């Protein structure tokens, strides 16, 4: 499969996720400004994929200018493009460790980030699949997921949807319920597209219907990705994840988070300090460019929320279940 984000002939190439599912297209980004714009408008998104974007952004800057201070300034622009996912600044910082060795060394480090992301997410999702099989007696399984945590959110495999790929290949999966997920309906557009492409049976449901699906016995386990994981096990993820965890606890369903260890922020004691990105009001007040609320309507439109560790069955990285 084509990587979600990669380096090709001096530029960053991405799958344009804003165009899916109507159109599959790739974008060639040749400047730091173009990359920052792609990150902000969610053409490239997902914590692990943003780690790769951060590292490749430093490579772009290093090849464009031999002034180390200027490269670091561009690197700060990339790291600040979205504040919640820790992987973005992590990827930037990692690539900057090779700056003194020249642009080729920076690029080598960025490409290593991409290779590792594919490998680590494959390992993390395999471990999570094993844990879910241990926790759930029913076969085949019916999973519920939120947002998009597949290959489009990573370099090339997936975290929560990586679990789906493992279980589907082993014959342990009946179907997937995919929340439509705001902002930009990333579950309905992206997760559904990936599941259809892989031939996995699925249904899309409104975010507000997830608890009802659990109450009707339609779900065996909830599995999601993460944008930042605090040292105590609190998890920042797409808005609506917290409500899902509450509903899963009410119905005594396993709630499993899957992410590479780069998503763990050891400097963050708890989720209370996570900076939550707020999206544009127009995402709520309009639909297909047409107004759907009265003029002057005020909006609360956070892109993420924080799920407390006590509501989470397990946070699984490539190292296995995380110990807070």
C-alpha positions in Angstrom: 0.0 0.0 0.0 1.1 3.6 -0.7 2.3 5.4 2.4 0.1 8.1 3.8 3.1 10.4 3.9 6.6 10.0 2.3 9.6 11.7 0.7 10.0 11.7 -3.0 12.5 13.6 -5.1 13.0 16.5 -2.7 9.4 16.9 -1.6 6.9 15.6 0.9 4.1 13.6 -0.7 0.8 13.0 1.1 -2.5 11.4 0.5 -4.9 14.3 0.5 -7.4 13.3 3.2 -9.7 16.2 2.7 -10.6 14.9 -0.8 -11.5 11.4 0.4 -13.7 9.4 -0.2 -14.9 11.2 -3.4 -11.4 11.5 -4.8 -8.1 9.8 -4.1 -5.3 12.2 -4.9 -1.8 12.9 -3.7 -0.2 16.3 -3.0 3.4 17.2 -3.5 4.6 19.7 -0.9 7.8 21.5 -1.6 7.9 24.2 1.1 7.5 24.3 4.8 4.5 26.7 4.3 2.7 24.2 2.1 3.3 21.5 4.7 2.0 23.6 7.6 -1.1 24.5 5.6 -1.7 20.8 4.8 -1.4 20.0 8.6 -3.8 22.8 9.6 -6.5 21.9 7.1 -6.2 18.2 8.0 -5.0 17.1 4.5 -2.5 15.1 6.6 -3.6 14.2 10.1 -3.5 11.5 12.8 -0.8 11.6 15.5 1.6 9.0 14.1 1.4 10.5 10.6 2.0 14.0 12.1 5.2 12.6 13.7 6.4 11.8 10.2 5.2 15.2 8.9 7.2 16.9 11.6 10.4 15.1 10.8 10.0 15.6 7.0 9.2 19.3 7.6 12.6 19.7 9.2 14.2 18.0 6.2 12.4 20.4 3.8 13.7 23.3 5.8 17.3 21.9 6.0 17.5 21.4 2.2 16.0 24.9 1.5 18.4 26.9 3.7 21.9 26.3 5.3 21.2 28.7 8.1 20.6 26.6 11.2 18.7 29.3 13.0 16.3 29.7 10.1 15.8 25.9 9.9 14.9 25.9 13.6 12.5 28.7 13.1 10.8 26.8 10.3 10.8 23.7 12.5 9.0 25.7 15.2 6.3 26.7 12.7 5.7 23.0 11.8 5.6 21.9 15.5 3.1 24.6 16.3 0.7 23.8 13.4 -1.5 21.7 15.7 -1.1 21.8 19.5 -2.7 18.6 20.8 -0.9 15.7 19.2 2.6 15.3 20.8 3.9 13.3 17.9 4.2 16.4 15.7 6.7 18.2 18.0 8.3 14.8 18.8 9.1 14.2 15.1 10.4 17.8 14.7 12.7 17.4 17.7 14.0 14.1 16.6 14.9 15.3 13.1 16.6 18.4 14.6 19.1 16.2 16.5 20.8 15.6 13.2 20.8 19.2 11.9 24.5 19.8 12.6 25.3 16.9 10.3 23.6 18.5 7.3 20.4 18.0 5.4 21.1 14.5 4.2 21.4 13.4 7.9 18.2 15.1 8.8 16.4 13.4 5.9 17.9 10.0 7.0 16.5 10.5 10.5 13.1 11.6 9.1 12.9 8.4 6.9 13.9 6.4 10.0 10.9 7.9 11.7 8.6 6.7 8.9 10.0 3.2 8.8 9.7 2.9 12.6 6.2 4.1 12.6 5.0 1.3 10.3 6.8 -1.3 12.3 5.8 -0.1 15.8 2.1 0.4 14.9 2.1 -3.1 13.5 3.5 -4.4 16.7 1.2 -2.3 19.0 -1.9 -3.3 17.1 -0.9 -7.0 17.2 -0.5 -6.8 21.0 -3.8 -5.0 21.3 -5.5 -7.7 19.2 -4.2 -10.4 21.6 -5.4 -8.5 24.6 -8.9 -8.0 23.1 -9.1 -11.7 22.3 -8.2 -12.5 25.9 -10.9 -10.1 27.2 -13.7 -11.0 24.9 -15.2 -14.5 24.8 -17.5 -13.9 21.9 -16.4 -14.9 18.4 -16.4 -13.4 15.8 -16.0 -10.0 17.4 -17.9 -6.8 16.8 -15.8 -3.7 17.4 -16.7 -0.1 17.7 -14.2 2.6 16.8 -14.1 6.4 16.7 -12.5 8.8 14.3 -9.8 7.4 12.0 -6.9 5.4 13.4 -6.0 3.4 10.3 -3.2 3.7 7.8 -4.4 7.2 6.9 -3.7 8.3 10.5 -0.2 6.7 10.4 2.5 6.2 7.9 1.2 3.0 6.5 -0.6 0.5 8.8 -2.8 1.9 11.6 -3.3 1.7 15.4 -7.0 1.0 16.3 -7.7 -0.2 12.7 -4.4 -2.1 12.8 -6.3 -4.3 15.4 -9.1 -4.7 12.8 -6.6 -5.8 10.1 -5.1 -8.4 12.5 -8.4 -9.8 13.7 -9.9 -9.8 10.2 -7.0 -11.8 8.8 -7.3 -14.3 11.6 -11.0 -14.8 11.1 -12.0 -13.4 14.5 -13.9 -10.3 13.2 -17.6 -10.1 12.4 -17.9 -6.4 11.7 -17.0 -2.8 12.7 -19.2 0.0 13.8 -17.5 3.3 12.8 -18.7 6.5 14.5 -19.0 9.3 11.9 -16.9 11.6 14.1 -16.4 15.3 14.0 -14.6 17.3 12.9 -14.9 16.7 9.2 -16.6 13.3 9.6 -13.3 11.5 9.7 -15.0 8.2 10.6 -17.6 8.4 7.9 -15.2 9.6 5.3 -11.9 7.9 6.1 -12.5 4.9 8.4 -15.3 3.7 6.2 -13.1 4.2 3.1 -10.4 2.1 4.6 -12.7 -0.6 5.8 -14.4 -0.8 2.4 -11.0 -0.9 0.7 -10.0 -3.8 2.9 -13.3 -5.7 2.5 -14.2 -5.6 6.2 -17.9 -5.6 7.0 -18.9 -2.2 8.6 -21.6 0.2 9.4 -21.4 3.9 10.1 -23.4 5.4 12.9 -23.9 8.9 14.4 -21.6 9.6 17.4 -24.7 10.0 19.5 -25.9 6.4 18.6 -22.9 4.6 20.1 -24.3 4.2 23.6 -27.5 2.9 22.1 -25.6 0.3 20.0 -23.9 -0.9 23.2 -27.2 -1.1 25.0 -28.6 -3.3 22.2 -25.6 -5.7 22.5 -24.1 -4.7 19.2 -20.6 -4.1 20.5 -18.1 -6.4 22.1 -15.2 -4.0 22.5 -14.4 -0.3 21.8 -10.9 0.4 20.3 -9.5 3.8 19.6 -6.3 5.6 18.8 -4.7 8.5 20.7 -3.2 11.9 20.1 -1.4 12.3 23.4 -1.1 10.0 26.4 -0.2 11.4 29.8 2.2 9.7 32.3 -0.8 8.7 34.5 -2.6 7.0 31.6 -5.1 9.8 30.7 -5.7 9.9 26.9 -6.3 12.8 24.7 -8.1 11.7 21.5 -10.8 12.9 19.1 -13.7 14.7 20.6 -16.3 12.2 21.7 -13.9 9.6 23.0 -14.6 10.5 26.6 -18.3 9.9 26.1 -17.6 6.6 24.5 -15.5 5.5 27.4 -18.3 6.4 29.9 -20.8 4.4 27.9 -18.4 1.5 27.6 -17.9 1.5 31.4 -21.7 1.6 31.9 -22.1 -1.5 29.7 -19.0 -3.3 31.0 -17.3 -3.4 27.7 -13.5 -3.3 27.2 -12.2 0.1 26.1 -8.8 -0.2 24.5 -6.4 2.5 23.3 -3.7 1.7 20.8 -0.8 3.9 20.0 3.0 3.9 19.4 5.1 4.8 22.4 5.9 8.2 20.7 2.4 9.2 21.6 3.2 8.9 25.3 4.3 12.2 26.8 6.3 11.4 30.0 6.5 15.1 30.8 2.7 15.4 31.1 1.6 14.3 34.5 -2.1 14.1 33.6 -4.5 15.0 30.9 -5.5 18.2 32.8 -2.7 20.0 31.1 -3.3 19.0 27.5 -3.9 21.9 25.1 -7.1 21.2 23.3 -7.4 22.5 19.8 -10.6 24.4 18.9 -11.9 24.2 15.4 -13.6 26.9 13.3 -17.2 27.7 14.1 -18.1 27.3 10.5 -17.7 23.5 10.8 -20.9 23.6 13.0 -22.8 26.6 11.7 -22.7 25.5 8.1 -23.2 22.4 6.0 -21.8 22.2 2.5 -21.4 25.9 2.6 -25.0 26.6 3.6 -25.9 28.1 7.1 -27.7 25.7 9.4 -27.9 27.9 12.6 -29.2 31.4 13.2 -26.9 34.3 12.5 -24.6 35.1 15.4 -24.8 31.6 16.9 -21.8 30.9 19.2 -20.0 27.6 19.0 -18.1 25.2 21.2 -16.1 23.1 18.8 -13.1 21.3 20.5 -11.2 18.9 18.3 -10.2 16.6 21.2 -11.2 15.6 24.7 -9.4 13.8 27.5 -10.5 10.3 28.8 -9.4 9.6 32.4 -7.2 6.6 32.9 -9.8 4.9 35.2 -12.2 4.5 32.3 -9.6 2.8 30.1 -9.2 -1.0 30.1 -5.7 -0.8 28.6 -3.4 1.6 26.7 -1.3 -0.6 24.4 1.9 0.4 22.7 4.4 -1.7 20.8 5.9 -2.6 24.3 2.5 -4.0 25.4 0.0 -2.6 27.9 1.2 0.7 29.4 1.9 0.9 33.2 0.9 4.4 34.3 
